Amino acid sequence: MTDDLITEDLLWPRYAGPSDLTEIESVPLAERGLPESTYAQLVRAAELWPDRTAVTMLPEAARWREPLRRSFAELLGDVHRYANLLHELGVRRDDAVALIAPNCAELIPATLAAQLAGIAAPINGGLSRRHIAELLRLTGARVLVAAGPELSDAVWDSVRALAVDGLLDAVLVLRPTAAAGEPQALQRIDGVRVEYLDESAAAHESAAFAGKTPVASDLAALFHTGGTTGVPKLAAHTHAGEVANAWMIAANSLFDEDSVVFAALPLFHVNALVVTLLAPLFKGQSVVWAGPLGYRDLAIYTEFWNIVEHYRLAAMSAVPTVYAVLAQCPVNADISSLRYAMVGASPLPPAVRENFELHTGITLVEGYGLTEATCASARSFPDLPRPHAVGQRLPYQHMKVVRADEVGTWVELSVGEVGVLVIGGPTVFAGYVIGRTEHGHVLDGMGTLVDGWLDTGDLAHIDEEGFIHLHGRAKDLIIRGGHNIDPAIIDDALLSHPKVAAACAVGRPDIHAGEVAVAYVTLVPGAAVTEAELLEWASRHVPERAAAPKTVTVLDALPVTDVGKPYKLGLRADATRRELLDALAEIAGVRNIAATVEDGAIVAIVELDPVGDEKTVAAILGRYAIEWKVEVPQ
């Protein structure tokens, strides 16, 4: 047997069920023969399957029959051309390249090229211009790959303003997938090179990269994630971490090289990069990419089952709100190919699971992960569902539940005990970017990393079979439809009102988005302002539309802990109670609704009269991703 065959055999152990984990880990990860970098991973795919379709990009959901296709060899050629252009522009190994655009055919090779020539820094174009500017400064990126006027007017307007402000040296512009006709003329900006990416790269070498290729320890990407300040934090990923996490996902024995993956999440999200771009490279799987709006394109829901049948989709990944909508869409096609529908990013309400599975016959498979652990850290198994768990840890990742003692030292808890979930292993990120010197980015764990372990901020327990059960979050992020919202930006907006003395934003359960932002405030002495006026103020001053609070409630005083810190759990409990008061207002026999904090999690308690409609109440409560119980006094 040749060395190549031995390596390939080691690359793919059996991984079909929970019992396979021990056997997988009996071989050290270093002996598995993983590629050194995301670039080496792409080169391997292009050598093994040069003519196989790697990317099928839909221009938009309504035009799903008119895709643009690229083979693995063509994708590698595009990456070489784009990376060589970046190299010509002066991008080197420690330089970041920012990318701001909706998904399109050119963004995929541009992202991989940024990781080849330097470090990719994807940015959500929906962030405020101020936040984008701060992220550009923090990354140090002077070259920006961005949506042009044909692809996104809003992004293009922001990008031009940033370039005029002197933040950029070059802007490489993207066109929509399969754009027809001549591109729109681009306005000149003094001192800034502005040109279409694909046109400018056309003259560059497609067979090889002219610069220094990355090694495992090099930084591959800087992903922004919610934090404790108004500006998102930048989590640094290494090539080794991204490749390892992609392999852990690709090792799933349910899928072979013929399995087709569907991708609709934006490429500024780690799931899109790791789960639907890097992982399929390992087995040469084809990926069908939705148009620029992804799951936000309403047409995708009327056409989705036809897309599944036409492209024989085997796997997809989405947030609970997507599955809630799909559960209402008539199944008018053969969807037997779809075997793996993964859900994550926010808690899965039981009713969403039940409705989707009853409607489609497809088991929803929960997963768990976070940007600071590269992407995915736990997976479930469709043939062995665990409705109350988010899955078993992935191979070579380590998990334990801890509680801080009186001096702040972590004490590991026993099986079944609730505490803070911490993660160790090869996918833990390198740290947050806190600055930049002539030697590259300066990284710091900022209290999140302790002796190599990542504090997830999530409350959980691990059962006797190693499955993880979440119990809410110790951290303060509000997760709306899988999108992280930093409550500090809402607090800051409300505190800018001259009559507000204190403000605290928290998440309120929502049947559609999983969670939405609401805010509580106190007023300066003698001030008079209505809650409606404060809500309107917040809608104008919160820099991100999705983060604007749904309600603003004025209190005499905000609850605080024993050490004087805001007691957000108490406010979240109040927000839960208020939501259920509205949701159950028309249900006869509801005597009382309360929400309490138990082991750091919010538990809703609904008390019914003996003649109350317990079945209807339970059905409504099941649509929320909360813990609840119904009590009927005897």
Backbone torsions as a table, in degrees:
resi	resn	phi	psi	omega
1	MET	NA	131.5	-177.8
2	THR	-74.5	164.5	178.8
3	ASP	-61.5	-37.4	-179.4
4	ASP	-63.2	-42.4	-180.0
5	LEU	-67.4	-37.5	177.4
6	ILE	-62.4	-44.1	179.8
7	THR	-62.0	-45.4	-179.6
8	GLU	-62.5	-38.3	179.5
9	ASP	-64.3	-41.5	178.2
10	LEU	-69.5	-25.6	-176.7
11	LEU	-69.0	-28.4	-173.0
12	TRP	-125.5	79.8	172.7
13	PRO	-73.1	165.6	173.4
14	ARG	-68.4	129.4	179.0
15	TYR	-146.6	76.8	-177.2
16	ALA	-115.4	-19.0	-177.4
17	GLY	-151.1	172.4	-176.7
18	PRO	-58.9	-31.5	-175.9
19	SER	-72.3	-11.7	-178.5
20	ASP	-78.7	-13.8	-172.4
21	LEU	-61.6	-43.2	-177.9
22	THR	-62.0	-44.0	-179.5
23	GLU	-66.4	-39.1	178.8
24	ILE	-60.2	-46.0	-174.7
25	GLU	-78.7	-2.5	174.6
26	SER	-70.5	-18.4	174.1
27	VAL	-103.7	122.6	179.3
28	PRO	-57.5	143.8	-179.6
29	LEU	-57.3	-35.6	-178.2
30	ALA	-62.5	-20.4	-179.4
31	GLU	-92.8	-0.1	-177.1
32	ARG	-77.1	-15.5	177.9
33	GLY	77.6	35.1	179.8
34	LEU	-69.3	146.9	175.3
35	PRO	-60.0	154.7	-174.9
36	GLU	-75.1	-27.0	-174.6
37	SER	-149.7	169.8	175.8
38	THR	-64.5	-31.1	176.3
39	TYR	-66.2	-47.1	178.2
40	ALA	-60.7	-33.1	177.5
41	GLN	-64.6	-44.1	178.0
42	LEU	-66.4	-41.6	178.3
43	VAL	-59.0	-44.4	178.4
44	ARG	-57.9	-46.1	-179.2
45	ALA	-63.0	-41.9	-178.8
46	ALA	-67.6	-31.0	177.8
47	GLU	-75.2	-37.6	-177.7
48	LEU	-79.0	-37.7	-174.5
49	TRP	-135.1	60.3	-172.3
50	PRO	-58.1	-37.7	-173.4
51	ASP	-97.5	-3.8	-179.6
52	ARG	-74.6	144.7	179.4
53	THR	-68.9	121.9	178.0
54	ALA	-92.8	-44.5	-173.5
55	VAL	-128.5	129.0	170.6
56	THR	-119.4	106.9	-174.2
57	MET	-105.2	123.0	176.8
58	LEU	-84.8	131.2	177.9
59	PRO	-60.0	-38.4	175.0
60	GLU	-166.9	165.9	-174.5
61	ALA	-59.4	-40.9	-177.8
62	ALA	-66.4	-20.2	-178.5
63	ARG	-110.3	41.5	-175.0
64	TRP	-69.1	-13.5	177.3
65	ARG	-89.6	2.0	-176.3
66	GLU	-121.2	56.7	-174.2
67	PRO	-78.3	161.0	168.4
68	LEU	-105.1	127.6	-176.3
69	ARG	-114.5	143.6	174.4
70	ARG	-133.6	132.6	175.8
71	SER	-77.0	171.4	178.0
72	PHE	-64.0	-38.3	178.6
73	ALA	-66.2	-41.3	179.1
74	GLU	-66.5	-38.6	178.1
75	LEU	-62.3	-43.7	178.0
76	LEU	-62.7	-40.9	178.1
77	GLY	-61.6	-42.4	177.3
78	ASP	-61.7	-43.0	179.9
79	VAL	-62.2	-42.7	177.9
80	HIS	-60.9	-46.7	-178.7
81	ARG	-61.5	-46.2	-178.4
82	TYR	-66.5	-42.3	-179.3
83	ALA	-65.5	-37.2	178.5
84	ASN	-67.7	-33.8	173.8
85	LEU	-65.0	-44.8	177.9
86	LEU	-60.6	-40.5	178.5
87	HIS	-62.0	-41.9	177.9
88	GLU	-62.2	-32.5	179.2
89	LEU	-77.7	-2.2	176.1
90	GLY	101.3	5.2	179.3
91	VAL	-72.1	127.3	178.0
92	ARG	-123.5	-179.1	-169.7
93	ARG	-52.2	-38.5	-175.9
94	ASP	-96.8	11.4	-179.0
95	ASP	-98.8	136.9	177.8
96	ALA	-88.8	145.0	172.0
97	VAL	-117.7	117.2	-179.4
98	ALA	-82.3	147.9	178.4
99	LEU	-134.5	123.4	179.5
100	ILE	-133.8	103.7	-179.0
101	ALA	-171.2	150.6	166.8
102	PRO	-64.7	161.7	178.8
103	ASN	-59.9	135.5	174.9
104	CYS	-157.4	170.7	-174.0
105	ALA	-59.5	-37.1	-177.4
106	GLU	-77.0	-22.7	-176.4
107	LEU	-70.1	-30.7	-178.6
108	ILE	-64.2	-56.7	176.8
109	PRO	-65.8	-28.4	178.7
110	ALA	-64.6	-39.1	178.9
111	THR	-65.4	-45.7	178.5
112	LEU	-66.8	-35.2	178.2
113	ALA	-66.6	-37.2	177.3
114	ALA	-63.1	-35.6	177.7
115	GLN	-74.6	-23.9	177.3
116	LEU	-79.6	-48.9	-177.0
117	ALA	-78.5	-32.7	-177.2
118	GLY	-155.4	-121.1	-178.1
119	ILE	-132.5	126.3	179.2
120	ALA	-77.5	135.5	177.3
121	ALA	-130.1	80.6	-179.7
122	PRO	-70.6	139.0	-177.9
123	ILE	-130.9	136.0	177.1
124	ASN	-68.8	116.6	179.7
125	GLY	-67.2	-12.2	177.7
126	GLY	-81.3	-6.8	176.6
127	LEU	-70.5	159.1	177.7
128	SER	-65.4	156.5	179.5
129	ARG	-59.8	-36.0	179.1
130	ARG	-63.5	-43.0	-179.7
131	HIS	-68.3	-38.9	177.4
132	ILE	-62.3	-42.4	178.7
133	ALA	-61.2	-41.8	179.3
134	GLU	-64.9	-38.7	178.6
135	LEU	-67.9	-38.1	176.3
136	LEU	-61.8	-42.7	179.3
137	ARG	-64.7	-41.5	-177.2
138	LEU	-68.2	-40.2	178.4
139	THR	-72.3	-27.5	-173.6
140	GLY	80.2	7.8	-177.3
141	ALA	-66.3	129.0	173.9
142	ARG	-112.5	-7.8	175.6
143	VAL	-114.1	130.2	-177.2
144	LEU	-125.9	128.0	170.3
145	VAL	-95.8	122.3	-169.6
146	ALA	-144.1	154.9	175.1
147	ALA	-64.8	132.9	175.8
148	GLY	-85.0	-177.5	-175.3
149	PRO	-62.6	-29.2	178.2
150	GLU	-71.9	-30.4	-174.4
151	LEU	-88.9	-40.6	179.2
152	SER	-160.3	107.5	178.0
153	ASP	-59.8	-42.0	-176.0
154	ALA	-63.5	-45.8	179.1
155	VAL	-64.4	-43.4	-177.8
156	TRP	-62.0	-40.4	177.9
157	ASP	-61.5	-43.4	179.0
158	SER	-64.7	-43.4	-177.7
159	VAL	-63.4	-43.9	178.5
160	ARG	-60.4	-42.1	179.4
161	ALA	-63.9	-40.9	178.9
162	LEU	-64.8	-38.9	179.2
163	ALA	-67.8	-41.6	178.5
164	VAL	-62.4	-32.9	179.5
165	ASP	-74.4	-1.6	175.7
166	GLY	87.5	15.3	-177.5
167	LEU	-84.2	-10.7	-172.4
168	LEU	-133.5	151.0	173.7
169	ASP	-101.4	-29.4	-177.7
170	ALA	-148.1	140.7	174.7
171	VAL	-124.8	118.6	179.3
172	LEU	-104.2	118.9	-165.2
173	VAL	-98.1	137.4	179.4
174	LEU	-102.8	144.0	174.3
175	ARG	-104.4	163.9	176.6
176	PRO	-62.5	158.5	176.6
177	THR	-58.0	131.0	178.4
178	ALA	55.2	38.9	179.9
179	ALA	-61.4	137.9	-178.3
180	ALA	-99.5	150.8	174.1
181	GLY	78.3	-178.2	179.9
182	GLU	-72.8	143.5	178.4
183	PRO	-68.0	153.8	177.9
184	GLN	-66.9	138.9	179.4
185	ALA	-63.1	137.5	-178.3
186	LEU	-98.5	132.7	178.8
187	GLN	-69.3	141.0	179.2
188	ARG	-72.7	147.9	173.7
189	ILE	-129.0	122.1	-176.7
190	ASP	-55.2	128.6	175.9
191	GLY	78.7	3.0	-177.8
192	VAL	-124.9	131.2	176.0
193	ARG	-82.4	114.5	-177.4
194	VAL	-121.5	117.2	-178.0
195	GLU	-158.9	161.8	178.8
196	TYR	-73.5	131.2	-174.8
197	LEU	-58.3	-53.9	-172.8
198	ASP	-65.7	-38.0	177.7
199	GLU	-63.3	-47.3	-176.9
200	SER	-67.6	-30.9	-178.2
201	ALA	-81.6	-13.5	-173.4
202	ALA	-57.2	-34.0	-176.8
203	ALA	-83.4	-4.2	-175.8
204	HIS	-90.8	157.5	-176.1
205	GLU	-61.8	133.9	178.9
206	SER	-105.8	-8.2	-175.1
207	ALA	-87.7	-21.9	-175.9
208	ALA	-160.9	165.3	177.2
209	PHE	-98.7	133.6	-174.7
210	ALA	-78.8	-17.7	-175.6
211	GLY	-98.1	-165.5	-179.8
212	LYS	-83.9	125.8	-178.7
213	THR	-78.3	151.9	-175.7
214	PRO	-74.4	155.5	172.9
215	VAL	-112.8	171.6	-170.5
216	ALA	-56.6	-37.4	-174.6
217	SER	-83.1	-8.8	179.7
218	ASP	-69.2	152.5	174.2
219	LEU	-72.3	136.3	179.3
220	ALA	-104.2	-36.9	-174.0
221	ALA	-155.4	155.5	172.7
222	LEU	-122.7	110.6	-177.9
223	PHE	-107.2	129.6	178.1
224	HIS	-80.7	145.0	-177.7
225	THR	-146.6	156.2	-178.9
226	GLY	-61.6	147.7	-179.8
227	GLY	-143.9	-156.1	-176.4
228	THR	-98.0	0.7	176.3
229	THR	-120.9	172.1	-175.8
230	GLY	-63.6	-37.0	-179.4
231	VAL	-85.5	131.5	178.6
232	PRO	-57.2	149.2	176.7
233	LYS	-86.0	154.9	-179.2
234	LEU	-106.4	113.9	178.3
235	ALA	-93.3	128.7	-176.1
236	ALA	-94.4	126.2	176.5
237	HIS	-106.2	139.9	171.8
238	THR	-93.1	161.9	174.3
239	HIS	-60.3	-42.0	-179.0
240	ALA	-61.2	-41.7	-179.6
241	GLY	-65.3	-43.9	-179.7
242	GLU	-66.7	-42.8	180.0
243	VAL	-64.6	-43.7	-179.9
244	ALA	-62.1	-44.6	-179.0
245	ASN	-66.5	-39.8	177.2
246	ALA	-61.9	-40.3	178.1
247	TRP	-65.0	-41.8	179.4
248	MET	-57.7	-35.1	178.8
249	ILE	-77.4	-43.9	-178.0
250	ALA	-67.8	-23.6	-177.4
251	ALA	-66.0	-9.5	178.0
252	ASN	-52.2	117.1	-175.3
253	SER	-72.5	-8.5	179.1
254	LEU	-69.3	-20.4	-172.9
255	PHE	-119.7	141.3	175.7
256	ASP	-118.1	-167.6	-174.8
257	GLU	-68.3	-17.8	-179.7
258	ASP	-88.4	-5.9	-179.5
259	SER	-72.4	130.2	-178.1
260	VAL	-102.6	131.8	-175.8
261	VAL	-105.3	142.0	175.9
262	PHE	-104.9	135.2	-178.3
263	ALA	-127.2	127.7	179.1
264	ALA	-141.3	0.6	177.7
265	LEU	-86.2	149.8	-176.9
266	PRO	-69.0	148.0	-175.4
267	LEU	-73.2	-3.1	170.5
268	PHE	-82.9	0.0	178.9
269	HIS	-103.1	136.0	-176.0
270	VAL	-60.8	-31.4	-179.7
271	ASN	-60.8	-43.1	-179.5
272	ALA	-62.0	-42.1	-178.3
273	LEU	-70.3	-52.9	-170.3
274	VAL	-80.9	-46.6	-173.6
275	VAL	-78.3	-40.7	-172.0
276	THR	-111.2	0.8	173.3
277	LEU	-119.4	-55.7	-175.4
278	LEU	-76.9	-45.6	-177.5
279	ALA	-58.8	-44.8	179.2
280	PRO	-62.9	-22.2	177.9
281	LEU	-61.7	-28.9	-174.8
282	PHE	-65.1	-38.6	-177.9
283	LYS	-110.9	8.9	179.3
284	GLY	69.6	33.3	-178.5
285	GLN	-81.9	144.1	177.5
286	SER	-82.8	142.6	179.8
287	VAL	-120.9	128.1	174.8
288	VAL	-97.4	117.6	-177.6
289	TRP	-100.3	130.9	175.4
290	ALA	-68.7	171.3	-179.8
291	GLY	-69.9	-172.5	-172.1
292	PRO	-61.8	-27.0	-179.8
293	LEU	-87.0	-13.4	179.9
294	GLY	56.6	-132.2	-179.6
295	TYR	-72.6	-6.1	177.2
296	ARG	-85.9	-4.6	177.1
297	ASP	-83.7	111.4	-175.8
298	LEU	-60.1	-29.3	-179.3
299	ALA	-65.1	-21.9	-176.9
300	ILE	-65.8	-28.2	-176.8
301	TYR	-76.7	-34.2	177.2
302	THR	-74.6	-23.9	-177.5
303	GLU	-105.4	-4.1	-166.4
304	PHE	-59.8	-47.1	-176.2
305	TRP	-67.5	-30.7	174.0
306	ASN	-66.3	-37.7	177.1
307	ILE	-64.5	-41.5	178.1
308	VAL	-58.6	-48.4	-177.5
309	GLU	-65.6	-46.6	-174.5
310	HIS	-63.2	-44.4	-176.2
311	TYR	-95.7	0.1	-179.5
312	ARG	52.6	52.2	-178.7
313	LEU	-63.8	134.9	179.0
314	ALA	-105.8	-27.1	-174.8
315	ALA	-145.0	149.1	175.8
316	MET	-148.8	163.0	179.2
317	SER	-139.9	131.8	-178.0
318	ALA	-158.4	171.7	177.6
319	VAL	-91.4	164.0	-176.6
320	PRO	-54.6	-36.2	-177.3
321	THR	-62.1	-33.3	178.6
322	VAL	-65.0	-45.1	-179.2
323	TYR	-68.6	-30.4	176.4
324	ALA	-63.0	-39.4	178.7
325	VAL	-73.1	-43.8	-179.2
326	LEU	-61.8	-28.9	178.6
327	ALA	-66.5	-14.8	179.0
328	GLN	-100.6	-4.6	-177.2
329	CYS	-93.2	123.2	-179.6
330	PRO	-54.6	134.6	177.2
331	VAL	-83.4	100.2	-173.4
332	ASN	-111.8	26.1	-176.6
333	ALA	-152.8	171.2	176.3
334	ASP	-82.6	109.2	-177.4
335	ILE	-112.0	22.8	-176.4
336	SER	-64.5	-19.5	179.8
337	SER	-71.2	-24.4	-173.9
338	LEU	-78.7	105.7	-174.5
339	ARG	-109.9	-15.6	-171.8
340	TYR	-139.9	97.6	177.2
341	ALA	-106.7	102.7	-174.6
342	MET	-92.5	140.4	179.6
343	VAL	-128.5	139.7	179.6
344	GLY	-168.4	-164.2	177.3
345	ALA	79.4	-28.2	175.1
346	SER	-153.5	160.0	-176.2
347	PRO	-57.5	143.6	-179.1
348	LEU	-95.9	112.1	176.7
349	PRO	-64.5	138.6	-179.5
350	PRO	-55.6	-37.8	-177.7
351	ALA	-66.4	-33.9	177.8
352	VAL	-64.8	-45.4	177.3
353	ARG	-57.8	-51.6	-175.2
354	GLU	-62.9	-44.1	-177.8
355	ASN	-66.0	-42.7	-179.3
356	PHE	-66.3	-45.7	-176.9
357	GLU	-67.6	-38.1	177.5
358	LEU	-66.9	-38.2	-176.4
359	HIS	-72.9	-36.1	-171.8
360	THR	-113.4	-21.5	-173.3
361	GLY	77.5	9.3	-178.7
362	ILE	-104.6	129.9	179.7
363	THR	-78.2	127.6	173.7
364	LEU	-76.2	131.5	-177.4
365	VAL	-109.4	114.5	-179.0
366	GLU	-79.3	149.0	174.1
367	GLY	-136.6	169.6	-179.6
368	TYR	-144.3	138.7	176.2
369	GLY	-174.7	175.9	177.9
370	LEU	-156.6	157.3	-174.9
371	THR	-58.0	-37.1	-178.0
372	GLU	-69.2	-13.8	173.6
373	ALA	-110.3	30.8	-179.3
374	THR	76.6	-58.2	175.6
375	CYS	-167.5	-79.0	-173.0
376	ALA	-102.3	137.5	179.4
377	SER	-126.8	-15.4	179.6
378	ALA	-146.9	148.4	178.5
379	ARG	-138.4	154.8	175.1
380	SER	-107.1	178.4	-175.5
381	PHE	-128.9	120.9	-173.5
382	PRO	-61.1	-29.1	-179.3
383	ASP	-85.5	-9.3	179.6
384	LEU	-133.4	67.6	-174.6
385	PRO	-64.2	141.1	173.4
386	ARG	-127.6	85.5	-171.7
387	PRO	-56.5	-24.3	-176.1
388	HIS	-103.1	9.6	179.9
389	ALA	-125.3	152.1	177.4
390	VAL	-92.3	-0.7	174.6
391	GLY	128.3	179.3	176.1
392	GLN	-97.5	146.4	179.7
393	ARG	-56.6	148.8	176.9
394	LEU	-76.6	157.7	-177.4
395	PRO	-55.9	140.2	175.9
396	TYR	71.2	-2.1	169.8
397	GLN	-93.6	144.9	-177.4
398	HIS	-117.3	140.7	-179.1
399	MET	-136.8	143.9	172.4
400	LYS	-151.3	162.2	179.2
401	VAL	-110.9	131.1	-174.4
402	VAL	-130.9	164.3	172.1
403	ARG	-139.0	138.0	180.0
404	ALA	-77.3	134.3	177.0
405	ASP	-82.7	-170.2	-173.6
406	GLU	-65.0	-19.7	178.3
407	VAL	-106.3	8.6	176.4
408	GLY	89.6	2.8	178.9
409	THR	-79.9	137.9	178.9
410	TRP	-71.6	133.8	174.7
411	VAL	-117.6	122.2	-178.8
412	GLU	-71.6	135.4	-177.6
413	LEU	-94.8	161.7	-178.1
414	SER	-80.5	169.4	176.9
415	VAL	-54.5	131.1	176.5
416	GLY	90.3	-14.9	179.9
417	GLU	-81.7	142.6	-178.4
418	VAL	-90.3	129.9	176.8
419	GLY	-160.4	-161.9	-179.9
420	VAL	-87.4	131.0	179.8
421	LEU	-80.3	130.3	176.3
422	VAL	-125.3	149.8	-173.6
423	ILE	-127.1	138.0	173.3
424	GLY	-126.4	168.0	176.3
425	GLY	122.2	-172.6	-169.2
426	PRO	-72.6	-12.0	-178.1
427	THR	-98.5	-3.7	178.6
428	VAL	-64.3	133.4	-172.7
429	PHE	-66.5	166.2	-176.0
430	ALA	-81.0	-14.0	-179.2
431	GLY	132.4	175.1	176.2
432	TYR	-90.3	145.8	176.3
433	VAL	-76.2	121.5	178.5
434	ILE	-116.1	-4.1	179.4
435	GLY	175.9	-173.7	-178.3
436	ARG	-150.7	136.6	176.1
437	THR	-123.8	-175.4	177.8
438	GLU	-66.1	-14.3	179.7
439	HIS	-95.6	0.4	179.4
440	GLY	121.1	-163.8	-176.7
441	HIS	-76.4	141.1	176.5
442	VAL	-95.3	125.7	-174.5
443	LEU	-114.6	148.6	178.6
444	ASP	-150.2	138.9	178.4
445	GLY	-71.3	-17.4	176.8
446	MET	50.3	40.3	177.1
447	GLY	83.9	-9.9	-179.8
448	THR	-81.4	-29.3	178.4
449	LEU	-101.7	126.8	179.1
450	VAL	-131.1	108.9	179.8
451	ASP	52.0	41.6	177.9
452	GLY	85.8	-5.2	179.6
453	TRP	-99.5	140.5	-179.8
454	LEU	-96.8	121.5	174.5
455	ASP	-80.0	109.7	-176.6
456	THR	-75.8	-21.6	-174.7
457	GLY	77.8	2.1	180.0
458	ASP	-99.0	137.0	174.9
459	LEU	-84.6	135.0	-175.6
460	ALA	-158.6	166.9	163.1
461	HIS	-132.2	154.9	178.3
462	ILE	-112.5	127.1	-176.0
463	ASP	-82.3	179.9	-173.8
464	GLU	-66.6	-16.6	178.0
465	GLU	-102.6	9.4	174.8
466	GLY	84.2	15.4	177.6
467	PHE	-91.0	144.0	-173.9
468	ILE	-97.1	131.4	177.6
469	HIS	-119.6	119.7	-178.4
470	LEU	-85.4	148.8	-179.8
471	HIS	-132.0	39.7	-178.9
472	GLY	96.3	-173.0	-174.4
473	ARG	-123.0	134.7	172.1
474	ALA	-78.3	-26.6	178.8
475	LYS	-81.3	169.2	-169.4
476	ASP	-99.4	-1.4	-176.9
477	LEU	-57.6	142.1	172.4
478	ILE	-100.9	126.9	-176.6
479	ILE	-111.6	105.4	-178.8
480	ARG	-103.7	107.1	179.3
481	GLY	58.3	34.1	-178.9
482	GLY	87.9	-5.1	-179.3
483	HIS	-96.9	125.6	-179.6
484	ASN	-77.1	128.2	177.2
485	ILE	-118.1	124.7	177.1
486	ASP	-82.3	116.0	-178.4
487	PRO	-61.9	-20.0	-178.6
488	ALA	-62.0	-32.5	-179.0
489	ILE	-69.8	-28.7	176.5
490	ILE	-75.5	-44.3	177.6
491	ASP	-56.9	-46.1	-178.1
492	ASP	-62.3	-40.1	-179.6
493	ALA	-64.1	-42.8	-179.5
494	LEU	-72.1	-35.5	179.1
495	LEU	-68.1	-18.4	176.7
496	SER	-75.3	-11.0	175.9
497	HIS	-73.6	131.7	-174.7
498	PRO	-63.7	-17.6	-177.4
499	LYS	-102.7	2.5	-179.3
500	VAL	-99.1	127.2	179.9
501	ALA	-94.3	-36.6	-179.2
502	ALA	-148.4	150.6	-178.9
503	ALA	-146.0	147.0	179.3
504	CYS	-151.1	116.7	179.2
505	ALA	-98.5	141.1	179.0
506	VAL	-140.3	172.8	176.8
507	GLY	-91.0	137.7	174.0
508	ARG	-112.4	135.3	179.6
509	PRO	-57.1	143.0	-179.9
510	ASP	-144.4	133.4	-174.8
511	ILE	-71.3	-20.4	-178.3
512	HIS	-95.8	-46.8	-174.0
513	ALA	-102.3	-0.3	-176.1
514	GLY	82.3	-45.5	-178.9
515	GLU	-159.9	141.0	172.5
516	VAL	-129.6	161.0	-178.5
517	ALA	-83.3	137.0	168.8
518	VAL	-133.2	159.7	-175.9
519	ALA	-132.8	150.7	175.4
520	TYR	-123.5	139.6	-178.8
521	VAL	-137.8	159.4	163.9
522	THR	-119.5	155.8	-175.1
523	LEU	-105.3	156.5	174.2
524	VAL	-65.6	150.4	-176.9
525	PRO	-54.1	131.9	177.1
526	GLY	82.0	-3.8	-177.4
527	ALA	-78.4	152.0	176.4
528	ALA	-135.8	120.0	177.3
529	VAL	-155.0	141.2	-177.5
530	THR	-83.3	158.8	176.8
531	GLU	-64.4	-34.4	177.7
532	ALA	-63.6	-39.8	178.4
533	GLU	-65.7	-39.7	178.7
534	LEU	-67.9	-35.8	178.5
535	LEU	-65.0	-41.9	178.8
536	GLU	-66.2	-39.5	176.4
537	TRP	-59.3	-46.7	-178.9
538	ALA	-62.6	-39.7	-178.3
539	SER	-63.2	-28.0	-179.9
540	ARG	-88.4	-23.8	-171.8
541	HIS	-109.2	-17.9	175.4
542	VAL	-72.0	125.7	-170.0
543	PRO	-71.3	-12.1	-177.5
544	GLU	-124.4	123.3	-173.5
545	ARG	-57.6	-42.9	-178.0
546	ALA	-64.6	-19.5	-177.7
547	ALA	-90.0	-9.2	-178.9
548	ALA	-59.3	129.3	-176.1
549	PRO	-67.1	148.5	177.7
550	LYS	-79.4	-29.3	177.2
551	THR	-142.7	154.5	169.9
552	VAL	-127.7	121.8	-177.1
553	THR	-111.9	128.9	178.7
554	VAL	-91.3	126.0	177.4
555	LEU	-118.0	158.2	174.7
556	ASP	-68.0	-34.8	178.9
557	ALA	-155.3	143.6	175.4
558	LEU	-82.7	140.5	178.4
559	PRO	-66.5	144.2	179.7
560	VAL	-131.9	160.4	176.3
561	THR	-79.8	-179.9	-179.6
562	ASP	-62.8	-23.7	-179.9
563	VAL	-101.4	13.2	173.2
564	GLY	87.5	5.4	177.9
565	LYS	-83.8	151.4	178.3
566	PRO	-56.7	134.2	-179.2
567	TYR	-95.0	85.2	-174.4
568	LYS	-68.3	-30.9	178.5
569	LEU	-60.8	-38.6	177.7
570	GLY	-63.7	-39.8	178.1
571	LEU	-69.7	-37.6	177.2
572	ARG	-64.7	-37.0	176.5
573	ALA	-64.4	-41.7	178.1
574	ASP	-64.1	-41.2	178.8
575	ALA	-63.6	-38.5	177.2
576	THR	-63.2	-45.3	180.0
577	ARG	-61.2	-44.1	-179.6
578	ARG	-63.9	-40.4	178.1
579	GLU	-61.9	-42.8	-178.1
580	LEU	-73.3	-29.3	174.1
581	LEU	-59.2	-42.0	178.1
582	ASP	-70.8	-44.2	-175.5
583	ALA	-65.7	-31.1	-175.8
584	LEU	-106.5	12.2	-174.1
585	ALA	-60.0	-33.1	-175.7
586	GLU	-95.0	2.4	-177.2
587	ILE	-89.7	122.7	-178.8
588	ALA	-70.2	145.8	173.6
589	GLY	88.8	2.8	177.3
590	VAL	-79.8	114.6	-175.9
591	ARG	-88.9	-40.2	-176.5
592	ASN	-158.4	148.3	176.1
593	ILE	-129.7	127.4	179.1
594	ALA	-135.5	161.2	174.1
595	ALA	-139.5	127.0	-176.5
596	THR	-123.6	166.1	177.0
597	VAL	-103.6	118.9	179.7
598	GLU	-128.6	117.9	-178.3
599	ASP	54.2	38.0	177.8
600	GLY	80.2	1.5	179.3
601	ALA	-114.1	152.7	177.7
602	ILE	-86.9	128.7	177.3
603	VAL	-121.9	121.3	177.7
604	ALA	-89.0	137.5	-179.5
605	ILE	-125.2	119.6	179.3
606	VAL	-112.2	121.3	180.0
607	GLU	-101.2	128.3	-177.6
608	LEU	-113.3	152.7	167.3
609	ASP	-67.2	157.6	179.2
610	PRO	-55.0	-25.2	-179.2
611	VAL	-98.5	7.6	-178.3
612	GLY	-65.9	154.4	-177.7
613	ASP	-84.9	82.3	-175.3
614	GLU	-63.0	-37.3	-178.0
615	LYS	-64.0	-43.9	-179.7
616	THR	-67.1	-42.3	179.0
617	VAL	-60.5	-44.7	-179.8
618	ALA	-63.3	-37.6	179.4
619	ALA	-64.5	-39.2	179.0
620	ILE	-69.2	-45.6	-179.6
621	LEU	-61.8	-33.8	-178.7
622	GLY	-67.4	-11.2	178.7
623	ARG	-84.0	-7.9	179.6
624	TYR	-103.8	149.7	176.5
625	ALA	-89.2	64.2	-179.3
626	ILE	-136.5	162.0	169.9
627	GLU	-86.8	138.4	-176.9
628	TRP	-152.3	162.4	172.9
629	LYS	-150.3	149.1	179.0
630	VAL	-111.5	127.9	-179.8
631	GLU	-114.5	132.3	177.7
632	VAL	-123.5	103.3	-178.8
633	PRO	-57.7	140.1	178.4
634	GLN	-82.1	NA	NA
